[in-house]
Amino acid sequence: MTVGFALTGSFCTFSQVIPQMGKLVEAGHTVVPILSPISYVSDTRFGEAGTFRRQIEEITGRAILHTMQEVEPVGPKKMFDLLVVAPATSNTIGKLANGVNDTPVTMACKSHLRNGRPVVLAISTNDALGLSARNIGTLLALRDFYFVPFGQDNVEKKPRSMVAHFDLIPPTVEAAAKGEQLQPLLLPPVLQ
């Protein structure tokens, strides 16, 4: 299976997400990486953009798609059997839920969805149980969207925050490829 794998700007989760690309490759999938503009260029306290890009290209053996022009053919050329967005920030979730298409990640999703193929979302947001809850709910109700099971990540300091159990990306991909949502969807808190 050819899997598009898009990362958006929840930089604190990159160290957990990037290894999941390797697990998909080890399982025999072709993984094509996509980065949002901010993810492609930002050096943060969690790591340097160049280091992340090298890791991703080494794991996948592919150049990172990071412009609108590079991802526009995703749908017309049926480039992916399935598309993962991990981490999926509240910004990206909100755009997808409201039909906004202004980044390489949202363009790849929109283009991919025109073929009725699955999109797997692995959320990471401090606002999942706040204003972003309605956007998550919207996507949960739509066909072709599947979620990596998620839970709260810091109930005392960030009571509205939720994050996917990123280690469940591979089994979620396998389930979504069959048109099934991996269950249970809501899990106990993610231990940091």
C-alpha positions as CSV (number, residue, x, y, z in Angstrom):
1,M,0.0,0.0,0.0
2,T,1.2,3.5,-0.7
3,V,0.7,5.8,2.3
4,G,1.0,9.5,2.3
5,F,2.2,10.7,5.7
6,A,1.7,14.4,6.6
7,L,3.1,16.2,9.6
8,T,1.8,19.4,11.0
9,G,3.2,21.7,13.7
10,S,2.8,19.9,17.0
11,F,6.6,19.7,17.3
12,C,6.6,18.2,20.7
13,T,5.2,15.0,19.2
14,F,7.6,14.6,16.3
15,S,9.9,12.2,18.3
16,Q,6.9,9.9,18.8
17,V,5.4,10.3,15.3
18,I,8.5,10.0,13.0
19,P,9.3,6.4,14.2
20,Q,5.8,5.3,13.1
21,M,6.8,6.1,9.5
22,G,9.5,3.5,10.0
23,K,7.0,1.0,11.3
24,L,4.9,1.4,8.2
25,V,7.9,1.0,6.0
26,E,8.9,-2.1,7.9
27,A,5.4,-3.5,7.4
28,G,6.0,-3.3,3.6
29,H,4.2,0.0,2.9
30,T,5.6,2.8,0.6
31,V,5.5,6.0,2.7
32,V,5.5,9.4,1.0
33,P,6.2,12.2,3.5
34,I,4.4,15.6,3.4
35,L,5.2,18.5,5.7
36,S,3.3,21.6,6.4
37,P,5.2,24.8,5.7
38,I,5.8,25.6,9.4
39,S,7.0,22.0,10.0
40,Y,9.3,22.1,7.0
41,V,11.3,25.2,8.2
42,S,10.9,25.6,12.0
43,D,13.7,25.0,14.4
44,T,12.1,24.7,17.9
45,R,13.1,23.6,21.4
46,F,12.1,20.1,20.3
47,G,14.6,19.9,17.4
48,E,15.9,21.4,14.2
49,A,13.9,21.3,11.0
50,G,16.8,20.0,9.0
51,T,17.3,17.1,11.4
52,F,13.7,16.1,11.2
53,R,13.8,16.4,7.4
54,R,16.9,14.2,7.2
55,Q,15.3,11.6,9.5
56,I,12.1,11.5,7.6
57,E,13.8,11.2,4.2
58,E,16.2,8.5,5.5
59,I,13.3,6.5,7.0
60,T,11.0,6.7,3.9
61,G,13.7,6.9,1.2
62,R,11.7,9.7,-0.4
63,A,11.9,13.4,-0.8
64,I,9.4,15.4,1.3
65,L,6.5,17.0,-0.5
66,H,6.1,20.5,1.0
67,T,4.5,22.8,-1.6
68,M,1.0,23.2,-3.0
69,Q,2.4,22.3,-6.5
70,E,3.9,19.0,-5.3
71,V,0.7,17.8,-3.6
72,E,-1.9,19.0,-6.1
73,P,-1.6,15.8,-8.2
74,V,-2.3,13.6,-5.1
75,G,-6.0,13.1,-6.2
76,P,-5.8,13.2,-10.0
77,K,-2.9,10.8,-10.1
78,K,-4.3,8.6,-7.2
79,M,-0.9,8.8,-5.5
80,F,-1.9,7.2,-2.2
81,D,-4.1,4.4,-1.1
82,L,-4.4,6.1,2.3
83,L,-3.2,9.4,3.8
84,V,-2.1,9.9,7.4
85,V,-2.0,13.3,9.1
86,A,0.1,12.9,12.3
87,P,0.3,15.0,14.3
88,A,-3.0,16.7,13.3
89,T,-3.2,20.0,15.0
90,S,-6.4,21.9,15.9
91,N,-5.5,24.3,13.1
92,T,-5.4,21.5,10.5
93,I,-8.5,19.7,12.0
94,G,-10.4,23.0,11.9
95,K,-9.5,23.6,8.2
96,L,-10.5,20.1,7.2
97,A,-13.8,20.3,9.1
98,N,-14.6,23.6,7.4
99,G,-13.3,22.9,3.8
100,V,-10.3,25.2,4.0
101,N,-7.6,24.2,1.6
102,D,-4.6,26.5,2.0
103,T,-1.6,24.4,3.0
104,P,0.1,21.4,1.4
105,V,-1.4,19.1,4.0
106,T,-5.0,20.3,3.6
107,M,-4.5,20.3,-0.2
108,A,-3.2,16.7,-0.1
109,C,-6.2,15.7,2.0
110,K,-8.8,17.4,-0.2
111,S,-7.2,16.0,-3.3
112,H,-7.0,12.5,-1.8
113,L,-10.6,12.5,-0.6
114,R,-11.9,13.1,-4.1
115,N,-11.2,9.5,-4.7
116,G,-13.1,8.3,-1.7
117,R,-9.9,7.0,0.0
118,P,-9.3,7.0,3.7
119,V,-7.6,9.8,5.7
120,V,-6.3,8.8,9.1
121,L,-6.0,11.6,11.7
122,A,-3.8,11.5,14.8
123,I,-4.8,14.5,16.8
124,S,-2.5,16.6,19.0
125,T,-4.2,19.7,20.4
126,N,-4.5,21.5,23.7
127,D,-8.0,22.4,22.7
128,A,-9.6,19.1,21.8
129,L,-12.2,19.4,24.6
130,G,-12.7,23.1,24.0
131,L,-13.6,24.9,20.7
132,S,-11.8,22.2,18.7
133,A,-14.3,19.6,19.9
134,R,-16.9,20.6,17.4
135,N,-14.4,20.2,14.5
136,I,-13.3,16.8,15.7
137,G,-16.9,15.8,16.0
138,T,-17.6,17.0,12.5
139,L,-14.8,14.8,11.1
140,L,-15.8,11.8,13.2
141,A,-19.2,12.0,11.5
142,L,-17.8,12.1,7.9
143,R,-17.1,9.2,5.7
144,D,-13.5,8.5,4.8
145,F,-12.0,10.0,8.0
146,Y,-10.6,7.7,10.7
147,F,-8.9,8.6,13.9
148,V,-6.0,7.1,15.7
149,P,-7.3,6.4,19.2
150,F,-6.6,9.3,21.6
151,G,-6.9,10.4,25.2
152,Q,-6.1,13.3,27.5
153,D,-2.4,13.9,27.9
154,N,-2.2,16.1,31.1
155,V,-5.5,16.2,32.9
156,E,-4.3,18.5,35.7
157,K,-2.3,21.2,33.8
158,K,-4.1,20.9,30.4
159,P,-7.6,19.5,31.0
160,R,-8.8,20.2,27.5
161,S,-5.8,18.7,25.8
162,M,-5.9,15.4,23.9
163,V,-3.3,13.5,21.9
164,A,-3.3,10.4,19.8
165,H,-1.7,7.2,21.0
166,F,0.9,7.5,18.1
167,D,2.0,3.9,18.6
168,L,-1.4,2.9,17.3
169,I,-0.9,4.6,13.9
170,P,0.1,1.3,12.1
171,P,-3.0,-0.7,13.3
172,T,-5.2,2.3,12.6
173,V,-3.9,2.4,9.1
174,E,-4.6,-1.3,8.6
175,A,-8.1,-1.0,9.9
176,A,-8.9,2.2,7.9
177,A,-7.6,0.4,4.7
178,K,-10.5,-2.0,5.3
179,G,-13.0,0.8,6.0
180,E,-13.0,0.2,9.8
181,Q,-12.4,2.5,12.7
182,L,-9.9,1.0,15.2
183,Q,-11.6,0.7,18.6
184,P,-11.8,1.7,21.3
185,L,-11.5,5.3,20.0
186,L,-11.1,6.9,23.4
187,L,-8.4,5.6,25.6
188,P,-6.9,6.4,29.0
189,P,-4.6,9.4,29.3
190,V,-1.4,9.3,27.2
191,L,1.6,9.0,29.6
192,Q,4.3,11.6,28.8
